[in-house]
C-alpha cells in the first residue's frame, strides 16, 4: 500500500482532549467495563497512561486499546545505533549568548536512504524540551518507534508526512502540525519522497490549549479544529523492529508482527493534528506590537503559576493596523529562550536570511529584534494604512530557561556565522537638541 493510497478517505474525530471512542470493526469496544474476561473478536485489552493515575480528571490522559496482540509481545531490548544525531544531552559545549541562525538543512543525498529517526538532528534543549530538525528521504519500513522520554510536536516544513500510529493514521502537510503522545507506537511514511521539518520533544506535562482569560471564548486555536484519527489496524506478521527512545538512549527489540494492530480504542491519550492556517489571530491593537504569547497555540504548564515548560507559538497571516507606532517586534531581552523557524513565506520581522526552513536561537537575556533593514523600513512606513501579512507561517518554541545548543548545531556548516552583523548597521539618531 502506498502512502497516497493509505491517506485516501482518511477520517478524523474533532476536538481537543476529548473522551474519544472509535472502532474499526463493529462491536470491537466492550459494551460494559474496560477489561472483560473475554474481549470481543478475541482481542486483548490494554491501557496506556500518559499522566499519573491521580491527576484531576480534566488533565488525565489515558486510553484503553483493544488489539490483536498485546504491546508486551516483543523480544528483549538491546542498545541501538539508530538516531545517532538525535541527542538528549545538550551541554556538550558551552552555549554562547550569541544570536544564532541556520540556513535550511540539506536533504539527504539521493543515493542515501534516511528515515525520520536517522534523519533527526538535535539543535538544542534543556530539562523541559529537546529541539530537533529532521531531513529524510525514505519511509520507515520494518521499523516502528515510540518515545518514552517525551511527547513529540512535529512541524513539517517541506514534504508531507503520513503518521501511521497504533490509534490510527494522520496525514500532515506543511503548515499543519501533529502531536504524538508519549509512548505511542508509530511509523513515518513519506509520500513525497523527501521531507524536512522541526520537532519539539516535550519532557513536561502534555500539551494543552491555553486558557483564554479576557480574550473570551473565540480566540486563538479552536478546539474543534484539532483532529484525532479513527481506529485502524494492521494484521500482518513478519520480522519487525520496535525502536524505543528511553532515558535519552535508543533501544531496539524484535517483534514478529506490526504493533499497529489496535482494532478499537477509547480515551484521551491519543495523537492529533492541527492546521495552523486556521489559527484565529487576535487583533484590535491601537498601538504597540503585542507580546508573542498572544499567538500561543499550545503550552505545557509547569508547577509555577503562569510559567510554562514550553510554549508553542505560530505567526500566522495577520493584519497590522495600529497607527503611529513601530509595528514589528521591538528590540527586547527576554528571560525566555526562543527557537524560531520559518515554515512558509517571508517572516515580516526579518528582511532577509530567514528563508523557509531556516531557524534561529535567541537565548535568555540576549538582545535581539528587527535587523537594520527592517528597522529602517518600519520607521518610515505609512501607518495610516493597514499592513496585510499574507502567505506566511513562522513558529516558535519558547522555554523559560536557556536553550543549550548542541555541539553539532554550533559546528554545523548551515550555521550563519555572520548573523550578528545584521544589527551592526543600526545608526545613531540621537540629537539632544531636537525632540
Residue, then its C-alpha position, 0 to 999 in steps of 0.5 A: x500500500x502506498x502512502x497516497x493510497x493509505x491517506x485516501x478517505x482518511x477520517x478524523x474525530x474533532x476536538x481537543x482532549x476529548x473522551x474519544x471512542x472509535x472502532x474499526x470493526x463493529x462491536x470491537x469496544x466492550x459494551x460494559x467495563x474496560x477489561x472483560x474476561x473475554x474481549x470481543x473478536x478475541x482481542x486483548x485489552x490494554x491501557x496506556x497512561x500518559x499522566x499519573x493515575x491521580x491527576x484531576x480528571x480534566x488533565x488525565x490522559x489515558x486510553x484503553x486499546x483493544x488489539x490483536x496482540x498485546x504491546x508486551x509481545x516483543x523480544x528483549x531490548x538491546x542498545x541501538x545505533x539508530x538516531x545517532x544525531x538525535x541527542x538528549x544531552x545538550x551541554x556538550x559545549x558551552x552555549x554562547x549568548x550569541x544570536x544564532x541562525x541556520x540556513x535550511x538543512x540539506x536533504x539527504x543525498x539521493x543515493x542515501x536512504x534516511x528515515x525520520x529517526x536517522x534523519x533527526x538532528x538535535x539543535x538544542x534543549x534543556x530539562x523541559x524540551x529537546x529541539x530537533x530538525x529532521x531531513x529524510x528521504x525514505x519511509x520507515x519500513x520494518x521499523x516502528x518507534x515510540x518515545x518514552x522520554x517525551x511527547x513529540x510536536x512535529x512541524x513539517x516544513x517541506x514534504x508531507x508526512x503520513x503518521x501511521x500510529x497504533x490509534x490510527x493514521x494522520x496525514x500532515x502537510x506543511x503548515x499543519x502540525x501533529x502531536x504524538x503522545x508519549x509512548x505511542x507506537x508509530x511509523x513515518x511514511x513519506x509520500x513525497x519522497x523527501x521531507x524536512x521539518x522541526x520537532x519539539x520533544x516535550x519532557x513536561x506535562x502534555x500539551x494543552x490549549x491555553x486558557x483564554x482569560x479576557x480574550x473570551x471564548x473565540x480566540x486563538x486555536x479552536x478546539x474543534x479544529x484539532x483532529x484525532x484519527x479513527x481506529x485502524x489496524x494492521x494484521x500482518x506478521x513478519x520480522x519487525x523492529x520496535x525502536x524505543x527512545x528511553x532515558x535519552x538512549x535508543x533501544x531496539x527489540x524484535x517483534x514478529x508482527x506490526x504493533x499497529x494492530x489496535x482494532x478499537x480504542x477509547x480515551x484521551x491519550x491519543x495523537x492529533x493534528x492541527x492546521x495552523x492556517x486556521x489559527x484565529x489571530x487576535x487583533x484590535x491593537x491601537x498601538x504597540x506590537x503585542x507580546x508573542x504569547x498572544x499567538x500561543x497555540x499550545x503550552x505545557x504548564x509547569x508547577x509555577x503559576x503562569x510559567x510554562x515548560x514550553x510554549x508553542x507559538x505560530x505567526x500566522x497571516x495577520x493584519x497590522x493596523x495600529x497607527x503611529x507606532x513601530x509595528x514589528x517586534x521591538x528590540x527586547x531581552x527576554x528571560x525566555x529562550x526562543x527557537x524560531x523557524x520559518x515554515x512558509x513565506x517571508x517572516x515580516x520581522x526579518x528582511x532577509x536570511x530567514x528563508x523557509x526552513x531556516x531557524x534561529x536561537x535567541x537565548x535568555x537575556x540576549x538582545x535581539x529584534x528587527x535587523x537594520x533593514x527592517x528597522x529602517x523600513x518600519x520607521x518610515x512606513x505609512x501607518x495610516x494604512x493597514x499592513x496585510x501579512x499574507x502567505x506566511x507561517x513562522x513558529x516558535x518554541x519558547x522555554x523559560x530557561x536557556x536553550x543549550x545548543x548542541x555541539x553539532x548545531x554550533x559546528x554545523x556548516x548551515x550555521x550563519x556565522x555572520x548573523x550578528x552583523x545584521x544589527x551592526x548597521x543600526x545608526x545613531x539618531x540621537x540629537x539632544x537638541x531636537x525632540 
